[in-house]
């Protein structure tokens, strides 16, 4: 397997050596789907399980998430997920909150294949709550082979935590997500 080297602060660092801030980034840990609001049950038809540390934003951007148990076709590990747009709006998969530092740069990446578009976004928060989002540039997937999509993000002033989000239009397989700090 080839290594990706990042140039950070005047030195090359292997990307896999940086601390990944995402929970369950390879989607290997799976739990039964639990929906707290019965009204949202119809928003996720057919979805019975979810990767631990991740959730579909079913109130605003519902769609289909399928856990694929297929080590022969995964990018890494035993599983990957398929996100499918089922309505006119995109589907959004959201990760757990991660602490960040104002002004620091982060790399958010994920391996994808399929047919559609993907946007890597982070929602930013300060002690009072949600402030805004950064990233969100749409990238074409249209590939039968795994390819890495990535976004470099700089945390704006007065932010202390972020929630990563993978937005999809179409049908896109996802595996091995990363959110790592880069040296400025």
JODA-V490373 format. One line per field, one symbol per residue. ss: DSSP state (H for helix, E for strand, C for the rest). A space follows every 50 residues. Layout:
ss = ???
This chain:
ss = CCCCEEEECCEEEEHHHCCECCCCCCCCCEEECCCCCHHHHHHHCCCCEE ECCEEECCCCCCEEEEEEECCCCCCCCCEEEEEEECCCCCEEEEEEEEEC CCCCEEEEEEEEEEEEEEEEEEEEEECCEEEEEEEEEEEECCEEEEEEEE EEEECCCCCCEEEEEEEEEEEEEEEEEEEEEECC
